[in-house]
């Protein structure tokens, strides 16, 4: 049979007390950001109200263990969660309603949750408000149409739902594990690459030491006898030995009006592995002459975030394709530019710096306070580089790209 929600359950809306009612410790006060992944996550930005307000002004919205909470202001609508045993007392704000069946609560709450999560009934009664909001009123919530089977059938339905929920959770867990494994595999690939174990060596390749002497007349060879774990034709040098330009950018004077000359900042090194000028600010055009040509970023430049907590060390490979119609882009003082000499393959050095061991090296050599870490240019200059012959650098990069492409396709399939 069909019935209205209020025929089988107490349905009440929440309230928002004034700021003076909030305290450091008291009765948990649930806000909609605590409804995460269809569960109550009260550890996420918890707030508390006084017991007096909980039992007084907000009496009608006191929750009990096993109650169902549903948000009524979106987008998105359809957030539903059951009050867990870890919250024996709680209250909630006006953006949700409480649903508490009069009888058979343990059976009806998971049934109602499953039914409402299907969204057909919620979508049929939602009304569009101002500024793109979608809302459900308390009255609409109370009048929601509920198909009510016999109790024993409700129990069978819930048993099936639980079974499939467990299966979905297992799949989601395995997906997360697989995504983490993909990240670890990529780090392992890079580790093998920078130690000469990803592709076979070719004795006909020009040795890296000869390459260094040829491209850098100022290079002074050192004893490589201590590096017994790198291939014969490789050579251990410092990053500065193979760079034509290795420097922090400069502090720019910005223009709020002129949008001709973008400045590459740390936020332009995107978290997903790309670079973008969408969030770039722009140079005051009157200061252009203060920027030497060498500061204009080139394809193959390796850009390393060099200040701040969380992004310092993030490394990306620049390509002028991202310029669009901009004439050039220059780096600000929070970004270091690594520009290698010709006959050094920049993609290999990018992979090298992106490896877990080198990222760890940079992290261990940061300076400054906890909130303002600095990666000094000297740390980059003295970075030890295991350099293969040029031809092997190219073979290594080709193999990395091949393997990463396969892993990226798996990642996309997991996210589809």
C-alpha positions as CSV (number, residue, x, y, z in Angstrom):
1,X,0.0,0.0,0.0
2,X,1.0,3.6,-0.4
3,X,1.1,6.1,2.5
4,X,2.5,9.4,3.4
5,X,5.7,9.6,5.3
6,X,4.1,11.3,8.3
7,X,1.7,8.4,8.5
8,X,4.5,6.1,9.6
9,X,7.1,8.4,11.0
10,X,7.8,11.5,13.0
11,X,9.2,14.1,10.6
12,X,10.8,17.3,12.0
13,X,13.0,20.0,10.6
14,X,16.1,21.3,12.3
15,X,16.9,24.8,13.6
16,X,19.9,27.1,13.7
17,X,20.5,28.7,17.1
18,X,22.3,32.1,17.4
19,X,26.1,32.1,17.7
20,X,26.1,32.4,21.5
21,X,24.7,28.9,21.8
22,X,27.8,27.3,20.3
23,X,30.5,26.0,22.7
24,X,33.8,24.0,22.6
25,X,32.3,20.9,24.2
26,X,28.6,20.1,24.5
27,X,25.9,18.4,22.4
28,X,27.0,17.5,18.9
29,X,25.4,19.8,16.3
30,X,25.2,18.2,12.9
31,X,25.6,20.4,9.8
32,X,25.1,19.3,6.2
33,X,28.8,19.0,5.6
34,X,28.8,16.2,8.2
35,X,26.6,14.1,5.8
36,X,29.3,12.5,3.7
37,X,29.1,9.4,1.6
38,X,25.6,8.8,3.0
39,X,27.0,8.5,6.6
40,X,27.4,10.9,9.5
41,X,31.0,12.1,9.7
42,X,31.0,14.2,12.8
43,X,34.8,14.2,13.0
44,X,34.7,16.6,10.0
45,X,34.6,20.2,11.5
46,X,32.5,19.3,14.5
47,X,30.4,21.9,16.3
48,X,28.6,21.8,19.6
49,X,25.7,23.5,21.3
50,X,24.8,23.9,24.9
51,X,22.7,21.3,26.6
52,X,20.2,24.0,27.6
53,X,19.5,24.9,24.0
54,X,19.4,21.2,23.0
55,X,16.7,20.5,25.5
56,X,14.9,23.8,25.1
57,X,14.8,25.8,21.9
58,X,15.9,22.8,19.7
59,X,13.8,20.2,21.6
60,X,11.9,19.1,18.4
61,X,15.1,18.4,16.5
62,X,16.9,16.2,19.1
63,X,18.1,13.1,17.4
64,X,18.2,9.5,18.7
65,X,20.4,6.7,17.6
66,X,18.9,5.1,14.5
67,X,17.1,8.2,13.3
68,X,17.3,9.0,9.6
69,X,18.5,12.5,8.6
70,X,17.8,13.8,5.1
71,X,19.0,17.2,3.6
72,X,16.3,19.4,2.2
73,X,18.4,22.2,0.7
74,X,20.6,21.5,-2.4
75,X,22.0,21.0,-4.7
76,X,22.6,18.2,-4.2
77,X,19.5,16.7,-2.6
78,X,19.5,13.1,-1.6
79,X,22.0,13.1,1.3
80,X,20.7,10.6,3.8
81,X,22.4,9.2,6.9
82,X,21.5,7.2,9.9
83,X,22.4,8.5,13.3
84,X,25.1,6.2,14.6
85,X,25.6,4.8,18.1
86,X,28.5,7.1,18.6
87,X,26.1,10.1,18.7
88,X,23.6,9.2,21.5
89,X,22.7,12.8,21.7
90,X,22.8,15.3,18.8
91,X,20.9,18.1,17.1
92,X,20.9,19.4,13.5
93,X,20.4,22.5,11.5
94,X,17.5,23.8,9.4
95,X,18.8,22.3,6.1
96,X,17.6,18.8,7.0
97,X,14.7,16.9,8.4
98,X,14.7,14.1,10.9
99,X,12.7,10.9,10.1
100,X,11.8,8.6,13.0
101,X,9.3,5.7,12.4
102,X,6.7,5.3,15.1
103,X,7.2,1.5,15.1
104,X,9.6,-1.1,13.7
105,X,12.4,1.6,13.5
106,X,15.3,-0.9,13.0
107,X,13.5,-2.3,9.9
108,X,11.8,0.8,8.5
109,X,14.8,3.3,8.7
110,X,17.1,1.3,6.3
111,X,14.1,0.7,4.1
112,X,13.2,4.4,3.9
113,X,16.8,5.3,3.3
114,X,17.1,2.9,0.4
115,X,13.8,4.0,-1.1
116,X,14.6,7.7,-0.8
117,X,18.1,7.3,-2.2
118,X,16.5,6.1,-5.4
119,X,15.6,9.8,-5.8
120,X,12.4,9.5,-7.8
121,X,10.2,10.8,-5.0
122,X,12.7,13.5,-4.0
123,X,13.0,14.8,-7.5
124,X,9.3,14.8,-8.0
125,X,8.7,17.2,-5.2
126,X,11.8,19.4,-5.2
127,X,11.2,23.0,-6.0
128,X,13.8,25.4,-7.4
129,X,14.6,28.4,-5.3
130,X,16.8,31.4,-5.7
131,X,20.5,31.4,-6.8
132,X,20.1,27.8,-8.2
133,X,19.0,26.2,-4.9
134,X,16.6,23.3,-4.9
135,X,14.5,22.8,-1.8
136,X,12.0,20.5,-0.1
137,X,9.8,22.0,2.6
138,X,8.9,20.3,5.8
139,X,5.3,19.8,4.6
140,X,6.6,18.3,1.4
141,X,8.8,16.0,3.4
142,X,5.9,14.9,5.6
143,X,3.7,14.3,2.5
144,X,6.2,12.2,0.6
145,X,4.6,9.1,-0.9
146,X,6.0,5.8,0.5
147,X,5.2,2.3,-0.9
148,X,4.8,0.2,2.2
149,X,5.1,-3.6,1.8
150,X,4.2,-6.1,4.5
151,X,6.8,-6.1,7.3
152,X,8.3,-9.5,6.4
153,X,8.8,-8.3,2.8
154,X,10.4,-5.1,4.1
155,X,12.9,-7.3,5.9
156,X,13.6,-9.3,2.8
157,X,14.2,-6.1,0.8
158,X,16.6,-4.8,3.4
159,X,18.5,-8.0,3.5
160,X,19.0,-7.8,-0.2
161,X,20.0,-4.1,0.0
162,X,22.5,-4.8,2.7
163,X,24.0,-7.6,0.6
164,X,24.5,-5.4,-2.4
165,X,25.7,-2.5,-0.2
166,X,28.4,-4.7,1.2
167,X,29.3,-5.7,-2.4
168,X,29.5,-2.1,-3.5
169,X,31.6,-1.1,-0.5
170,X,34.0,-4.0,-1.2
171,X,34.3,-2.8,-4.9
172,X,34.8,0.8,-3.8
173,X,37.5,-0.3,-1.3
174,X,39.2,-2.4,-3.9
175,X,39.0,0.5,-6.3
176,X,40.7,2.8,-3.8
177,X,43.3,0.2,-3.1
178,X,43.9,-0.2,-6.9
179,X,44.2,3.6,-7.4
180,X,46.8,3.7,-4.6
181,X,48.6,0.8,-6.2
182,X,48.7,2.6,-9.5
183,X,50.4,5.6,-7.8
184,X,53.0,3.3,-6.2
185,X,53.6,1.4,-9.4
186,X,54.4,4.8,-11.1
187,X,56.9,5.6,-8.4
188,X,58.4,2.2,-8.8
189,X,58.7,2.7,-12.6
190,X,60.5,6.0,-12.0
191,X,62.8,4.4,-9.4
192,X,63.8,1.6,-11.9
193,X,64.3,4.2,-14.6
194,X,66.7,6.4,-12.7
195,X,68.8,3.4,-11.6
196,X,69.2,1.9,-15.1
197,X,66.8,-1.0,-14.5
198,X,63.9,0.0,-16.8
199,X,65.4,-0.5,-20.3
200,X,68.5,-2.5,-21.4
201,X,71.8,-0.7,-21.9
202,X,73.5,-0.5,-25.3
203,X,77.3,-0.5,-25.3
204,X,77.3,1.5,-28.6
205,X,75.7,4.5,-26.8
206,X,78.0,7.4,-26.2
207,X,79.0,7.2,-22.5
208,X,77.4,9.9,-20.3
209,X,80.9,11.2,-19.2
210,X,81.8,11.9,-22.8
211,X,78.5,13.6,-23.3
212,X,79.1,15.8,-20.2
213,X,82.6,16.8,-21.4
214,X,81.2,17.6,-24.8
215,X,78.2,19.8,-23.8
216,X,79.8,21.5,-20.7
217,X,83.4,22.6,-21.2
218,X,83.5,23.7,-17.5
219,X,82.5,20.3,-16.2
220,X,85.1,18.7,-13.9
221,X,84.9,14.9,-13.6
222,X,85.0,13.3,-10.2
223,X,85.6,9.8,-9.0
224,X,82.4,7.7,-9.7
225,X,83.9,4.6,-8.2
226,X,81.5,4.9,-5.2
227,X,78.5,4.5,-7.5
228,X,78.6,0.8,-8.1
229,X,74.9,0.4,-8.6
230,X,74.6,2.4,-11.7
231,X,75.3,1.0,-15.2
232,X,78.8,1.3,-16.7
233,X,78.0,4.1,-19.3
234,X,76.1,6.2,-16.8
235,X,77.7,9.0,-14.8
236,X,76.8,10.7,-11.4
237,X,76.9,14.5,-11.5
238,X,75.1,17.4,-10.0
239,X,72.0,19.0,-11.5
240,X,73.8,22.3,-12.0
241,X,76.4,20.5,-14.2
242,X,73.7,19.8,-16.9
243,X,71.8,23.1,-16.8
244,X,72.0,26.2,-18.9
245,X,69.6,28.0,-16.5
246,X,68.8,27.0,-12.9
247,X,67.2,29.8,-11.0
248,X,64.2,31.0,-9.0
249,X,61.9,33.4,-10.8
250,X,61.6,37.1,-9.8
251,X,59.1,39.1,-7.8
252,X,56.8,40.8,-10.3
253,X,54.9,44.0,-10.2
254,X,51.4,43.0,-11.2
255,X,48.8,44.8,-13.3
256,X,45.1,44.4,-12.5
257,X,44.1,45.8,-15.8
258,X,46.5,44.7,-18.5
259,X,46.2,41.0,-19.4
260,X,49.1,40.7,-21.9
261,X,52.0,39.1,-20.0
262,X,51.1,36.2,-17.6
263,X,53.2,35.3,-14.6
264,X,53.7,31.6,-13.8
265,X,52.9,31.0,-10.1
266,X,52.9,27.9,-8.0
267,X,49.1,27.4,-8.6
268,X,49.9,27.1,-12.3
269,X,51.6,23.8,-11.5
270,X,48.3,21.8,-11.3
271,X,47.8,18.9,-8.9
272,X,46.7,16.6,-11.7
273,X,50.1,16.7,-13.4
274,X,49.5,19.4,-16.0
275,X,50.3,23.2,-16.2
276,X,47.7,26.0,-16.8
277,X,47.7,29.7,-17.0
278,X,44.0,30.0,-16.1
279,X,44.7,31.3,-12.6
280,X,47.8,33.4,-13.6
281,X,48.1,37.0,-12.7
282,X,49.7,39.5,-15.1
283,X,52.8,41.7,-15.3
284,X,52.7,45.5,-15.3
285,X,53.7,46.1,-18.9
286,X,56.0,49.0,-17.8
287,X,58.3,46.4,-16.1
288,X,58.9,44.2,-19.2
289,X,62.4,45.5,-19.7
290,X,63.4,44.3,-16.2
291,X,62.9,40.6,-17.4
292,X,65.8,39.1,-19.3
293,X,65.0,36.8,-22.2
294,X,66.4,33.9,-20.1
295,X,63.4,34.2,-17.8
296,X,60.8,33.6,-20.5
297,X,59.7,30.0,-20.1
298,X,60.6,27.5,-22.9
299,X,59.3,24.1,-23.9
300,X,61.2,21.5,-21.8
301,X,61.7,23.8,-18.8
302,X,61.1,21.9,-15.5
303,X,59.2,24.0,-13.0
304,X,59.5,23.2,-9.3
305,X,57.3,24.8,-6.7
306,X,59.8,26.2,-4.1
307,X,57.8,27.7,-1.2
308,X,54.8,26.9,1.0
309,X,53.5,23.8,2.8
310,X,51.7,21.1,0.7
311,X,52.9,22.2,-2.8
312,X,56.6,22.7,-2.3
313,X,58.5,20.3,-4.5
314,X,55.6,19.8,-7.0
315,X,57.4,19.4,-10.3
316,X,55.9,19.9,-13.8
317,X,57.2,20.0,-17.4
318,X,56.4,23.2,-19.3
319,X,55.3,23.4,-22.9
320,X,54.7,26.6,-24.8
321,X,51.4,25.1,-26.1
322,X,49.8,26.4,-22.9
323,X,50.5,30.0,-23.9
324,X,47.7,30.3,-26.3
325,X,47.8,33.9,-27.6
326,X,50.1,35.1,-24.9
327,X,53.5,36.2,-26.2
328,X,55.4,34.6,-23.3
329,X,55.2,33.8,-19.6
330,X,57.7,34.4,-16.8
331,X,58.0,32.7,-13.4
332,X,57.5,34.4,-10.1
333,X,59.9,34.1,-7.2
334,X,58.2,31.0,-5.7
335,X,58.9,28.8,-8.8
336,X,62.3,27.4,-9.7
337,X,63.2,26.9,-13.3
338,X,65.4,23.9,-14.4
339,X,66.5,24.3,-18.0
340,X,68.9,21.6,-19.1
341,X,71.7,21.8,-21.7
342,X,71.1,20.7,-25.2
343,X,71.8,17.0,-25.6
344,X,70.2,16.4,-22.2
345,X,66.7,15.0,-22.6
346,X,64.5,17.3,-20.4
347,X,61.8,14.6,-20.1
348,X,64.3,12.3,-18.4
349,X,65.3,14.9,-15.9
350,X,61.6,15.7,-15.2
351,X,61.0,12.0,-14.5
352,X,64.1,11.9,-12.3
353,X,63.0,14.8,-10.2
354,X,59.5,13.4,-10.0
355,X,60.8,10.1,-8.5
356,X,60.0,9.3,-4.9
357,X,63.6,9.3,-3.8
358,X,64.3,12.8,-5.2
359,X,61.0,14.2,-3.9
360,X,62.1,12.8,-0.5
361,X,65.5,14.4,-0.9
362,X,63.9,17.8,-1.5
363,X,61.5,17.4,1.4
364,X,64.4,16.5,3.7
365,X,66.3,19.6,2.7
366,X,63.5,22.2,3.1
367,X,64.3,25.2,5.2
368,X,62.0,27.6,7.1
369,X,59.2,27.2,9.6
370,X,56.4,24.7,9.5
371,X,54.0,27.1,7.7
372,X,56.5,28.5,5.2
373,X,58.8,25.9,3.9
374,X,61.5,27.0,1.4
375,X,63.3,24.9,-1.2
376,X,66.5,26.9,-1.8
377,X,68.1,26.9,-5.2
378,X,71.3,25.4,-3.7
379,X,69.4,22.2,-2.9
380,X,68.5,21.9,-6.5
381,X,72.0,22.7,-7.7
382,X,73.5,20.0,-5.6
383,X,70.9,17.4,-6.4
384,X,72.7,14.2,-7.5
385,X,71.8,13.1,-11.0
386,X,72.4,9.6,-12.3
387,X,72.8,10.5,-16.0
388,X,72.5,7.8,-18.8
389,X,73.7,8.2,-22.3
390,X,71.4,10.5,-24.4
391,X,70.1,7.6,-26.5
392,X,69.2,5.7,-23.3
393,X,67.5,8.8,-21.8
394,X,65.2,8.7,-24.8
395,X,64.6,5.0,-24.5
396,X,63.8,5.4,-20.8
397,X,61.3,8.2,-21.4
398,X,59.6,6.3,-24.2
399,X,59.2,3.3,-21.9
400,X,57.9,5.4,-19.0
401,X,55.3,7.0,-21.3
402,X,54.2,3.6,-22.6
403,X,53.8,2.2,-19.1
404,X,52.2,5.4,-17.7
405,X,49.7,5.4,-20.6
406,X,48.5,1.9,-19.7
407,X,48.2,2.8,-16.0
408,X,46.3,6.0,-16.9
409,X,43.8,4.0,-19.0
410,X,43.2,1.7,-16.0
411,X,42.8,4.8,-13.8
412,X,40.2,6.3,-16.2
413,X,38.3,3.0,-16.3
414,X,38.1,3.0,-12.5
415,X,36.8,6.5,-12.4
416,X,34.2,5.9,-15.2
